[in-house]
Amino acid sequence: MDLCRPWICALIAALALVTAGAAPSFARDHDDARRAVEAGEIRPLVEILNAARGRLPGDIVGVKLERESGRWMYELRVVDGKGRLFEIHVNAGNGDVERTEEK
C-alpha cells in the first residue's frame, strides 16, 4: 500500500471535503477544515496518512473529518485483504489512533 501517491492523497482529500458536510457534526465545508489546519487545531490529512502508512490493515476507501466530544477526528474507512471494512478514528490534532472498529 503506497499512500504517498499524489492521486491517492488528492482523492482522499476530496472525499474528506465532500463527506465533511454529510451531518451536523462534520466540518461544514473545506473552509472549516482549512481554518482548523491554519489555527493549528488539526494536522493536515496528508500528515495523518503519511504517519499511518504501514499501520493500517488495508486500503483507505473513505475519509471524514468530524467533531467527536469536542475534538476533531479523522475517520478513515479501510478495507483489508479479506474484504473486511474497518473504521479507524484518528485524533486530528495529534495523529493518535483513538479506536478501530470492524464494520
KOLGU-525872 format. One record per atom (N, C-alpha, C): residue in one letter; x negated, y, z negated. Coordinates in steps of 0.05 Angstrom, whole numbers, padded with zeros to 5 digits, always signed. Layout:
! residues N
AXYZ...
This chain:
! residues 103
M-00017-00024+00000M+00000+00000+00000M-00018+00025+00000D-00016+00042+00020D-00032+00066+00022D-00014+00090+00020L-00014+00102-00005L+00003+00125-00010L-00009+00151+00000C-00033+00151+00011C-00046+00176+00019C-00039+00183+00048R-00026+00166+00063R-00019+00172+00090R-00001+00197+00090P-00009+00218+00105P+00007+00243+00105P+00036+00239+00111W+00043+00222+00130W+00072+00219+00137W+00087+00207+00114I+00075+00189+00098I+00089+00177+00075I+00094+00199+00055C+00074+00215+00049C+00077+00237+00029C+00098+00257+00039A+00098+00263+00064A+00118+00282+00075A+00146+00270+00073L+00149+00244+00079L+00175+00231+00077L+00185+00231+00049I+00167+00225+00030I+00175+00224+00002I+00183+00251-00008A+00167+00271+00000A+00174+00299-00008A+00201+00307+00003A+00206+00300+00028A+00232+00307+00040A+00254+00292+00025L+00250+00267+00019L+00271+00252+00004L+00276+00265-00023A+00255+00273-00036A+00258+00286-00062A+00275+00311-00060L+00270+00327-00039L+00285+00351-00036L+00314+00347-00028V+00318+00327-00011V+00346+00321-00002V+00362+00309-00025T+00350+00290-00039T+00365+00277-00060T+00367+00293-00086A+00350+00314-00087A+00350+00330-00112A+00376+00344-00118G+00393+00349-00098G+00418+00363-00102G+00442+00344-00105A+00437+00318-00108A+00458+00299-00109A+00475+00299-00134A+00465+00310-00156A+00480+00310-00181A+00471+00335-00197P+00488+00344-00216P+00481+00368-00231P+00455+00367-00245S+00446+00343-00254S+00421+00341-00269S+00396+00343-00251F+00400+00341-00224F+00377+00343-00206F+00370+00372-00200A+00345+00375-00191A+00337+00402-00182A+00357+00410-00160R+00367+00435-00162R+00387+00444-00143R+00377+00446-00114D+00352+00453-00111D+00340+00455-00085D+00310+00455-00087H+00297+00457-00064H+00268+00456-00064H+00256+00480-00078D+00271+00503-00080D+00261+00526-00094D+00258+00520-00124D+00277+00505-00136D+00274+00498-00164D+00249+00481-00169A+00244+00462-00151A+00221+00445-00153A+00195+00462-00150R+00195+00479-00130R+00172+00496-00125R+00166+00514-00149R+00187+00526-00160R+00183+00544-00184R+00172+00528-00207A+00182+00504-00211A+00173+00487-00233A+00143+00480-00230V+00135+00474-00205V+00106+00469-00200V+00090+00494-00205E+00099+00516-00194E+00084+00541-00197E+00082+00550-00226A+00102+00545-00242A+00102+00552-00270A+00086+00532-00287G+00077+00511-00275G+00062+00491-00289G+00079+00471-00306E+00105+00472-00301E+00124+00454-00315E+00121+00425-00305I+00116+00422-00279I+00113+00395-00268I+00089+00394-00250R+00079+00369-00246R+00057+00365-00228R+00069+00360-00200P+00055+00368-00179P+00065+00364-00152P+00069+00334-00147L+00088+00327-00131L+00094+00299-00125L+00070+00285-00114V+00054+00297-00097V+00031+00284-00085V+00011+00276-00107E+00008+00291-00128E-00010+00284-00150E+00001+00259-00165I+00027+00259-00169I+00040+00237-00183I+00036+00211-00166L+00040+00213-00140L+00037+00190-00123L+00008+00180-00122N-00011+00198-00120N-00039+00191-00120N-00047+00177-00146A-00037+00187-00168A-00043+00174-00194A-00030+00147-00197A-00006+00143-00184A+00009+00118-00187A-00001+00097-00167R-00017+00104-00148R-00026+00085-00128R-00039+00061-00141G-00031+00038-00133G-00042+00013-00144G-00029+00004-00170R-00013+00021-00183R+00000+00013-00208R+00030+00006-00203L+00040+00012-00179L+00068+00006-00173L+00071-00022-00162P+00093-00035-00167P+00097-00062-00159P+00104-00066-00129G+00104-00045-00113G+00112-00047-00085G+00111-00021-00071D+00129-00018-00051D+00130+00006-00034D+00152+00025-00044I+00145+00050-00044I+00164+00071-00052I+00184+00075-00029V+00210+00074-00036V+00231+00077-00016V+00249+00101-00022G+00245+00114-00045G+00261+00137-00052G+00249+00152-00076V+00254+00178-00077V+00245+00195-00099V+00266+00215-00106K+00269+00219-00132K+00287+00241-00141K+00271+00257-00162L+00278+00282-00165L+00267+00299-00186L+00292+00307-00202E+00292+00300-00228E+00315+00306-00244E+00307+00314-00273R+00326+00325-00287R+00322+00331-00315R+00334+00309-00332E+00319+00298-00351E+00328+00278-00370E+00321+00288-00397S+00341+00292-00414S+00336+00301-00441S+00318+00326-00442G+00323+00345-00423G+00309+00370-00423G+00282+00369-00410R+00273+00345-00400R+00247+00343-00387R+00250+00336-00358W+00233+00347-00341W+00232+00339-00313W+00221+00312-00310M+00234+00295-00294M+00225+00268-00289M+00227+00262-00259Y+00206+00249-00248Y+00208+00238-00222Y+00218+00209-00225E+00238+00203-00209E+00249+00175-00208E+00240+00163-00181L+00222+00144-00183L+00212+00130-00159L+00228+00104-00155R+00238+00100-00132R+00251+00074-00126R+00231+00058-00110V+00225+00034-00120V+00204+00017-00109V+00215-00010-00103V+00209-00021-00079V+00216-00048-00072V+00191-00065-00071D+00191-00087-00086D+00167-00104-00086D+00168-00125-00064G+00147-00141-00062G+00144-00160-00041G+00166-00181-00040K+00180-00185-00062K+00202-00205-00063K+00229-00192-00058G+00229-00166-00051G+00254-00152-00045G+00269-00141-00070R+00256-00142-00093R+00269-00132-00117R+00265-00101-00118L+00286-00088-00128L+00286-00059-00130L+00280-00050-00158F+00262-00032-00162F+00255-00021-00188F+00259+00009-00188E+00266+00020-00211E+00266+00049-00215E+00244+00054-00235I+00225+00071-00227I+00202+00078-00243I+00206+00108-00251H+00209+00113-00277H+00214+00141-00286H+00187+00152-00296V+00178+00173-00283V+00152+00185-00288V+00156+00213-00299N+00144+00219-00321N+00145+00246-00332N+00131+00265-00312A+00147+00284-00302A+00136+00302-00281A+00116+00322-00292G+00116+00326-00318G+00097+00344-00330G+00069+00333-00333N+00067+00307-00340N+00041+00296-00346N+00034+00271-00330G+00053+00261-00315G+00048+00237-00298G+00051+00210-00312D+00058+00210-00338D+00061+00185-00352D+00086+00170-00343V+00083+00144-00340V+00106+00127-00334V+00122+00123-00360E+00147+00132-00360E+00163+00131-00384E+00178+00104-00386R+00188+00094-00364R+00201+00068-00364R+00204+00058-00336T+00207+00031-00334T+00211+00017-00310T+00235-00001-00313E+00253+00000-00294E+00278-00016-00295E+00280-00031-00269E+00286-00057-00271E+00293-00072-00247E+00322-00068-00241K+00330-00063-00217K+00358-00058-00210K+00370-00082-00197
